[in-house]
Amino acid sequence: MKKLLFLFVFTFCLFSACSSDETTTYYLIRHAEKERTNNTNRNPNLTEKGLKRADNWAKYFKEIHLDAVYSTDYNRTQQTAKPTAASKNLEIISYNPRNMYDSIFKAETKGKTVLIVGHSNTTPAFANKILDEKKYKDMDDSDNASLFIVTISGDKKTSIIKKVE
């Protein structure tokens, strides 16, 4: 009887371990307010307001565990990501928005909680790519406060948008 009970408990534990769902959470934001004084500058820095918003993002994520912070290579996205990455002792990992959510990115982020800093067109596109549906449209050019949260748990994908001022 003891052997049967042991076998039952062992099988149950093994089954439970194999069937546990890993949860992956992506937080996606657009860069903070950028300098607009020179229309020909394709790589502007953040304004004072943008630098304050970047600090506010770090405050927002203070109590949220992050495993990684990703950003495009532009000044404005790197500057937006920097306070949060620094507060978490994480390096900013650059990503190419033309290759977002490829098999390498999926594998590197599976089961993790990740912040991704992008642009008005790449942030919703990235969320759509993760969701595998066209749910979100490009963001308004004045929207620097939207936070897309996409969660994958097993085969289930969910998403929401929050405004963080």
N, C-alpha and C positions, 0 to 999 in steps of 0.2 A: 504494500500500500504506500509506504514511504517513497519507494522508487517511482511509482506512478505519479504521486503528488509532485515529486521533484521534477520529473519529466514534463508535467503539465506547466509548472511554474517556469521552467527553463524555456519551453516552447513559447509561452506567453510573452516572456521578456524579450526573446529573440524577435518574435513577430512585432512587438511594440517598437523595438529599436529600428527595425527595417522600415516600418510604415510611418515613422515620424516625419512630419512636414517641416521643411526648412522654410523660414519666412525671410524674404528679401524685401527691403523697403528702400525706395528711391525718393529722395526729396529733390525736386527740381525747381530752380529759381532762375529768373533773368537777372543779368547784371544790374547794379544800382545805377542811379542817375549819372549820365556821362556829360562831359564837356561838349557843347554844341556851338562854340564860337567860330570854328573853322570847318566848314562843310566839306573840305577836301581831305581832312584828316580821317583816315580809315581806322586809326587805332588810338582814339582819344582816351584820356584818363578820366577818372571819376571827378565829379564836382565835390565841393564841401558837403553838400547834401547827400551825395552818393557815398562818400566816405563814412558819414554818420549812419546811413542805412546799412552799409557793410558791417559796421560795429553792432548795429541792432540785430542783424542776422546772427552774429556770434552770440548775442544775448539770448535770442530765440532758441538756438541749438544748445545752449549751455547744459540743460538737463537731458538732452537727447544723445545717446551714444551714437557715434559715427565711426565706421571702420575706414572710410576713405572719403576724400574730397576731390572731385574732378572739376576741371574748368577748361574752356577753350584757351587758346594761347593769346588772346587779346588782353591789352592792359586792363580794360574795364572789368572783364570777367575775373582775371587773376586778382585784381584789387578787391573785388567783391568777395572772393573766396578766402583771401588771406587772413582776415581776423578770425574766422571760424576755424580754419585749418590750424592756425597758431594756437588757439585756445584748446585744441584737441591734441596738440603735438603731432600733427599729421603733415606730411608733404602734400602739396597740390599736385595731382596727377593730370597732365594735359591730355586732352582727347581731341580727335579730329571730328567735327560735327558731320562730316561727309560719311564717316564710318561708325555712326553711333549705334549702340546696342548690337554689335556684331557678336559672333560666337565667343571671341576672346573676352570681350567685356562681360558677357553673360556669365562665363565661367569664373572670371575674377571677382565678380560681385555676388555670386550665388550665396544666399544665406546671410548676407551682410546688410548693413544700413549705410547708405551712401548719399552724399550731397553732390548734386551736379549743377554747375553754374553755366548758363548759356545765354541765349539771345531771344529776342521777341519771336523769331521764327523757329529757332532750334529747340527751345524749351518745350513747347507743346508738341512739336514733331517727335522729340525724344520720348515724351510720355506716350504718344500714339504708337510709336515703334515698340515700346515695352508692352503696351496693351494689345498690340496687334490689331488695332482698329483706328479709324479716323474719328476720334471722339472730340479732339480739341483743335480750334483754329488758331492761327497766329495771334499773338498778343498785341494789344494796342501799344503804340510806341511810347505812351506815357505810363504804362503799367510796369512799375518796378516792385510791386508789393505782392504779386501772386505767388503762392507756393503750391506746386503740384505735388501730391503725395500718391505714389503708386506702390501698392503692396502685392507681392506674389506669395501665396501660401499654397503649396502643392500645385494643383492645376487651376486654382482660383486667383483671378487678378481683379483688384479693385483700385479705384482712384477717387480722389477728391481734390478740390482747389480751395485754398484758404487765402484770405487777404491778411497780410501781416504788415501793419503800418509802423 
